[in-house]
Amino acid sequence: MLDLRRLRLLRELKIRGTLADVAAALSYSPSSVSQQLALLEKEVGVELLRKTGRRVVLTPQAEVLVAHTAELLETLERAEADLAASLTTVSGTVRVAVFQSAALALMPDALTAMNRDYPEVRVEMVQREPERALYETFARDFDLVIAEQYPGHAAPRHAELDHVPLTQDAIRLAVPRAGERAVTAITTVADAADAAWVMEPRGAASRHWAEQACRRAGFEPDVRYETADLQAQIRLIESGNAVALMPDLVWTGRSVPVRLLDLDEDPRRSIFTSARRAGARRPAVLALRDVLGRAAAGARRPAQEQ
């Protein structure tokens, strides 16, 4: 009989790439991981790992075991979900990964509703960029992810994850209000050709989309400021130092101290949740998805200050 815990270590090595990363993910020491994989090799009687420089790679026989291990883990997760669904109370822990604007706009109301309606559910939240969060949910670091998708940009797909739409929000041009210095005459993206821009760091979907929007308007943006912190972006715009393309969800629950200008074609960002299909029926996951849907439905188009 093969040891499932050791089989899982082998699968983790396939997913994460190094023994050190496996150890960090599962709170083991690298030597412990190595020892357990050596025992697994003895159990199966074939070579599972080969050294390539400082790394180890899986043999074809190890790949066979990894494929079966994934099926076993999915079966166990479905069993756990069905067991939880048979109970009369909703309980357990849900680990959720969320990007910043959703963390600010949706999670406070969702957590309040969870504490009120499902007091036996513990929700643990970590901020992650969507692409990384989707992969880590596939890798079983999280139970649920709230992710985003910009127009014309497809989010990564993992066969083990579902994809449930949550809401959409408009993307608009945020510029300083009248009376602030510099860019008060801007009314379109093309008018901002000479303005200083603030954007997220390279690699973010929002950054790529914003750059493309500027190029479609006929210019290369002067990205003078880079930050993933939306609060910092807002302060740079409010103070008259920058402009930015920002989705409406950013303004949920707060006043809007800048001018928001509608864009041609009314571009919208899609927000969705993903969970492993095997665990998506777990009552605690269903409960969190339900309250997130209510929180998203309560988000309104921002009203600008006069």
C-alpha positions, 0 to 999 in steps of 0.5 A: 500500500502506497503512502498518500502523504509521500505521494502528495510530496511527489506531486508537490515537487512536480508543482513547485519545482524544488525540494526547498519550495515543497518544504516551505509550502508544507512547513517541513524541512528540506531534509525531511522531504528528501527522506520521505521521497527516498522512502517512497522510492523504496516502496515502489521499487523504481527510480522516481527522481534524478539529479540535474545539476542542483535540481531534481527532476521526476522520472516517467514513472514518477509522472505516472504516480503524480497523475494518480495522486491528483485523482486521489486528492480530488476524490478525498476532497469530494468526500470531505465536501460531501461529508460537510454537506451532510451536517446541519451546521456550516463550519470549517476554515476557508482560505481565500486569496484576493486582489487589492481592490476586491479586498477593499470593496468586497471583503469587509461586507462579506466578512461581516455577513459571514460572522453574522450568518455563519459564525462557525466558519473561519475565513482566512484572507491573503492578498495575492495578484490573480495569476499567482492566486489562481495557481496557488488555489490549484496547488491547494494553498487556498480554497477560493480565489477572487480574481479579475480579467481585463477586456481582451485579456484571458485569465489563466485557466486550470482544469481543476478550477471552476470559474464563477462570474461575480461582478463587472465594473467600469474602467474610467480615466481618473484625473485631478479635480478642477483647481488642481495643477496641471491636468484639469483640461483632460477629457479623454485618454488622448488628452492625457498624452503629455500627463504623468501616469501612475500604473501598477508594475510591469506584469500586472494585467491592469498595467498591460491593458492601460498601456494598450489603451494609451497606444490605441489613443496614439501615444506611449504613456509617460509612466512616471510612477509605479505602485501596486498600492491603489491608495498610493495611486489615488493620492498621486491623482488627487494631489494633481501629480498623475492620471490613471485608468482605474476600475470603479470597484476602487471607489466602493464605500468611499468618496471620490476626490478626483474626476472620473471620465467615461471611456469610449466603448465603456470597457469593463473588468470582469471579477470572478471566483474560482475554487477546485471543483472537488471542493466547490460544494463544501458548504463553507465555500458555498456560503462565502460565495453567496455573501460575496455575491451579495457584497458585489450586488451592493457595490454602486457606481461611485458618486463624485464630489462636487 
